[in-house]
Amino acid sequence: MTAKSTMTLFFLMSTLLMASTHAQEDNTNYLSLDDVIYVAHQQSPDALIAKHRFRASYWEFRSFRADYLPGLVLDGVTPFYNRSISPITQPDGTIEFMEVNQSNAGLNLSLSQNIGLTGGKISLNTGLSRIDDFTDANSNPQYQANIVNVRYDQPIFKYNSYKFDRHIEPMKYEMAKRKYLEDVEQIALVATTHFFNMLQAQIDMRIAVKNKGNYDTLFRIAQGRYQLGKIAENELLKLELDFLKAEAAVEQAELDFENNLFKLKSYLRIKEDIPIELIPPTVDGFFTIQAAKALDEANYNSSTALDFSKRRMEAQSQVNMARMSGRFDADFSAIFGLTQQGETVPGAYTQPGDEQQFRFDFTLPLLDWGSARGRIKMAESNEELVLTSVEQEEIDFKQNIFLQVMQFNMQENQLRIAAKADTVAQKRYEVTQRRYMIGKVNDVLELNNAQIDNDNALKGYYHALRAYWRNYYQIRKETLYDFQRDMPILFDINDIM
């Protein structure tokens, strides 16, 4: 995506959002969590990588399917000239070295088809070749026409990869589709992390600025009270120290904000210097997830569950390969067709003769010192290792889904508690501050504790909000299911290709 289209997309979302939620008093762009995730899905580095990775898997699967579709090939030599001294076998069996001065040219067309179930190959061929002998000035060109022939090649006891690939390759492609969807949800997770990191920095900066103002006011009031002899010097010094810390905290908060703003822009690939302010997300309507439902959807939708089946079949394939290789091997081939030769092209196609060829090759190792048996045992041992590993991973996979669901279902109560704690802490601080300013509370430590509790409660609320949205997208990634809408997560392949 170009920089121009990036900015168009960015400003379009920002303008629409600002029109509905804010008065356009400045050029600040207000972004919600949905906005950040949308831009991340469109142009983040992870989004581009996920698309290219899926495209590679798509074309790999297309290539596999093409290998078992009819193929039409045209090949030839135009021409091959040979002038040399070569050994020529005479009719009586002797060999004489003679001058060779000739050229060959030919053209062949073949239609072939791999037969996956048997591992064989059948082809339909036709071709024409010409030989010119320049050693004899009176000789005429010779033409040989392979008018048509059918060839069949069949390995008999060899490993047939298609027997397993016809199951494994579709699995790999289906895994690629699921992995792409999981990558999309992972992008949402990463974008959510960057969003809340910057939002937390934004909140921290506001807290720091507010605390600086409050401590400045309190320090000025304390100076007046100290001059009137109402407070001790120790309390005045404590408030002055708090004010100095608040000034330093503002500078640190501004630095943290700029750092997280840079990271967010970098992930969204926004290169321009655009002022951004984040809108804290809300949760509209809590819902719970049934663990059994989540596990069923994860088994049906996730790439991890499909990978278990693929790895089992790959292990079986390796065992079958070991059993079929290095033992008795045999190949059979047969050709049936019509052929002719002549001094002219029409003559090469006149009154063709039958062409028949049969061939049977075999290999039988008589002594291999247990090499074949050793390969079989290693393959079988590896299969047992894979099966054991997959079995344990399946247990961990189910347990992880269960824990994710339990954690998500806890978030409603955790968020309500955090919101209530924030409200209570804020009210307590306001009451304590007012009482201190009118002199009814003289202990500055009580005021400090109320302020610290207020800040921590606000941060705790946003921490609970971050946990809720991260758990939400984590569940979506693990199950590839939208429980809020009660439907699987899908995508249109045309949007990627």
Salt bridges, closest charged atoms under 4 A:
GLU60 OE2 - LYS172 NZ 3.46
GLU99 OE2 - ARG83 NE 3.83
ASP132 OD2 - ARG130 NE 2.76
ASP153 OD2 - ARG151 NE 3.03
GLU169 OE2 - LYS172 NZ 3.54
GLU174 OE1 - LYS177 NZ 3.27
GLU174 OE2 - ARG178 NE 3.23
ASP183 OD2 - ARG53 NH1 3.03
ASP183 OD1 - LYS179 NZ 2.68
GLU185 OE1 - ARG476 NE 2.87
ASP204 OD1 - LYS459 NZ 3.86
ASP216 OD2 - ARG220 NE 3.32
ASP242 OD2 - LYS238 NZ 2.79
ASP273 OD1 - LYS265 NZ 3.79
GLU277 OE2 - ARG206 NH2 2.44
GLU297 OE2 - LYS293 NZ 3.02
ASP307 OD1 - LYS310 NZ 3.83
ASP307 OD2 - ARG311 NH1 3.57
GLU314 OE2 - LYS310 NZ 3.04
ASP331 OD2 - LYS158 NZ 3.14
ASP361 OD2 - ARG359 NE 2.96
GLU380 OE2 - ARG323 NH2 2.83
GLU380 OE1 - LYS377 NZ 3.84
GLU393 OE1 - ARG311 NH1 2.78
GLU394 OE1 - ARG312 NH2 2.94
GLU412 OE2 - ARG416 NH2 2.90
ASP453 OD2 - ARG428 NH1 2.49
ASP455 OD1 - LYS210 NZ 3.92
ASP482 OD2 - ARG476 NH1 3.21
ASP482 OD2 - ARG485 NE 3.83
